């Protein structure tokens, strides 16, 4: 987990205002002019940013061996 600490901290600090700023800068052609879909995706990103630490620990403890070289 030490390898991920800095990255996790950055992801956990993502604020809604930062995503709103990004939202306003994305050209409509890139998301097919479907503002609802883009908004939903950004909401998911914000929600997942709060879960990233928990998800990494779950992956590490999983029997699926997501990260086979992770010790």
Secondary structure by P-SEA (a helix, b strand, c coil): cccaaaaaaaaaaccaaaaaaaaaaccccccccaaaaaaaaaaaaaaaaacaaaaaaaaaacccccccccc
